[in-house]
């Protein structure tokens, strides 16, 4: 039998990758899909926002299901639900797309709280941030997979074929982790009533989560700003490159994949660094300033630059803008009471997901109103820079008062 933390990390990393692969397949094939369905290219942002709304609904009401059925079972549930959502989207019926997006988000929702519950119970304390960051590296890895696999399949065989390929991968992975269930779901609570998920108390869960420790409000504010920038970059990059800069779908997908791979490396490197520094909130503040600067450089200079420079700028943006999640989740799990890790993670992730929810819709609206794709990107960069400065000042002030 595998060591508990190895089994835990293997399963959560795989399913994090699968969840993101399913969710990012739509943005990757969006230029073909929107053209065939007669939609404006920027409407892919609305799909991304409704997707996030579905994840928020799970985070708000789904934590008791993680306890009742076990976190691994809920990761399998997420892959199944996400696959059904892509199947609905593949039907090519416009009114079904918002439904598919909402269901897709519900399927993605378990990856945060279920993964945190599994890892917090098994991760060696001195490597906790790194292990959480490795698990979260599955998110950009899934995006890279979408760029490298879904884009070429869509270009050759059509966007529906790309969606069906993603479904096959997701269902196969859900079956693959089944042998680990007795080990990783051993502490589930099968007698916990389902009605616990649908009480008025659940609506207060995000606020209650922030009350568990004083570091959580500034940490979650920082995560919100990161999510707004990351959501904007990853929802629109392929469509923006194809529509405004004349890239082929395969070339745009390759740059998108490069950003995602850089995010994988960034999560590992910066997770290791955060373990060494020991102050996740201050670390993320400095990280945010660098991410805002490099993302702005990519937006202003990258698409029309020579290929090597474009690749370098895309990698820089992906390395910094997509590498914060593991540090955030590890810190939430560290400061939360041991028996409330899933609840704290759900609440904190829900609040930071408001960035993923609001940014793509606001971005799409801004493109429609102004005709500019650059302006909303720079607004997202500016938001992260300002919030990072504010949170850094608050953290330094706390440190001075505690001397």
C-alpha positions, 0 to 999 in steps of 0.5 A: 500500500502507498504511504498515505501522503503519496496516495493522497497527493497522487489522487488529488493532483490527478483529479485537480488536473482533470477538473481544470482540463474539463473547465479549460477545454471550452475557452480553448475551443471558444474561437471555433465554437462561438463562430459556429454558434453565431456568438460574439467571441468575448461571450466565452467570458460569460461561460467562465463566470457561470462556471465559477458560479456553479463552483461557488454553489458547491462550496456554499452547500457541498461541504457536508457531502464531502464529510458524508461520502468522503473526499475521494468519492466527491472528486469522482463525482466532480469528474462525472458531473463535469463530463455531463456538462461538456456533453451538454455543451457539445450538443451545440444548442445555445440555450444549453451553454449556460446550463452546461457552464453552471453544471461544470462549475458544480463538478469542479467545486469539490477539488478545493475542499475535498483535496484540502481535507485529504492533504491536511490529514496526510501531509508531513507538516514541514512540507505542507505548503509544497505538497499543497502547491504540487496538488494545485499545480494540477490546475495549470497542468490541466490548462496546459493539457487543454491547450496541447490536446484540445486545440489540435483536436478541435482544429483537425476534427471540430470543437465537439470532438475536443469536448468528447475527448476531454470526457473520455479522459475525465471518466477514465481518471475517475475510475483509476482512483477507485482503488484508493477509496478505502484508504482515503475515505476511511474517515467519512461520516456516512450517518451525517444527514444530507439536510445539513447542506441546505440550512440557513447556517450554510449561507454564513459559512464564508463569513464564519470561515474568515473569523477562524483566524485574523490572517484569513481576511487579508489572505482572502482579499489577496486571493480574490485579486489573484483570481480576477487576473488569472481568470481574465488571462485564462478565459480570454487568451486563446480567443484574444490571440486568434481574434485580435492578433491573427494567431492560428488556433493551434499556435494560440493553444500552444502559447496558452499551454506554455503559460499553464506549464509555467504555472505548474513550475511556479506553483512548485518553486514558489510553494517551496519558497513559501515553506522557507519564508514562513509568512504566506501572506507577506509572500503573496503580497510581493508575489502579486506585485511581480505577477501584475507587472509581468502580466501587464508586460505580456498584454502590452508587448507579447502578442506582436513580439517576435516568437521567442520574446512572446513565449518568454513573456507568456511564460513569465505571466503564467509563472507568477499569475497562476502560482498562488493557489497552493500557498493560499490553500496551505495557509488556510488549512494551517490556521484552521482548526483541525476538524474544520479544514474542509469548512474553512477551505470552502468558505475562503475559496468561495470568497476568492472565487468571486474574483473568478466569477466577476472578472470574466463577465466584467471583462466581456462587458468592457470589450463590448463597450470599448472595443479594447481587449488591452484595457480590461487586462490592464485593469485586472493587473492594476487591481492585483497591484493595488491590493498587494500593496494594501495587504503588504502594508497591513501585514507589516503593520501587524508585525510591528504591533506584535513586537 
